[in-house]
Amino acid sequence: MRTRIAAIDIGTVTARLLVADVTEEGLTELSKRAEIVNLGEGVDATGVLSEAAMERTCATVASYLQIVHGLDEPDAPVTVVAMATSASRDAKNAQVFQDKLAELGVTLTVIPGEREAALSFLGASADFPGERLLVTDVGGGSTELICGIGGQEPLFKHSFNIGCRRVTERNLAGDPPTAEEIAAAQAWCHPQFASFFDRIRAEGFEIDRMVSVAGTATTVVSIRDRMEVYDSSRVHGAVVTAADLDRVTSKVASVPLAERVKITGLQAGRAPVIVAGMLILQDLVQLAGTGSFTASESDILQGIIMTTARA
């Protein structure tokens, strides 16, 4: 029995598509796309999605639907599942965005942070059965931390309203950000994250491996390895030491945006928020005590598809 499913994940910074066939043997990817749309631009300050950001995102989703329709088969139509996360959760006008997507034929579900965390863990943990994992998902508006045994349901999860766009807009106004701004960002993030680690350790959970999904983590690998063309096969499963992460963070944080966009391995559209994302990752590696993280290309998209196939 084969089921063909298209998952669309609309985040604060990126909108992504994964189309896959699901059988008893697992997932077979047919198409994968990602575009930086910056849906959450300004949401932290204004509380609303801008018209321009919604139009950008809708145009990207429309292009994804063309890909999906091209993979339709008479006896196997593609099931489309679209979910949105932090920016849409926070926005007072999220219904307007949902209505715009409905005009394209897409039903958008805005999921709570706890659900986002569980789906990310499901997708990321499948490669590490039996290991005691911390899965981190650093997004534009939120960061999800999830602990559990690989291949099982998560034991602990929390969604923090801390993300690379939110931290950038709140703390990192300088170009490049000043040492004082970086310190302020760290001082805001650290105690919130530390409370999660205090909780899991009080419950006796020790972390074997930190698995990091989403664009910040994969970009660290891409910059470290100087990828002129992004290669997901090299990124997936790559181990990044704390020293590697520190070197890459210093590289992106020490130059103004006009120079940062030229760094090999960094998408230009991600350059304005990448410093904040890496500061978050640095804090999480330190708190986890693992000395490294493992980058994963399997995340909420795979989690959405796996959950849909089981329904």
PyMOL commands that set and color helices and strands:
alter all, ss='L'
color gray80, all
select helices_A, chain A and resi 43-46+51-70+86-90+94-103+113-125+164-171+179-202+215-224+232-235+242-253+257-260+268-270+274-288+300-310
alter helices_A, ss='H'
color red, helices_A
select strands_A, chain A and resi 3-10+14-23+26-36+79-84+108-110+132-138+143-149+156-160+209-213+239-241+292-296
alter strands_A, ss='S'
color yellow, strands_A
deselect
rebuild
show_as cartoon
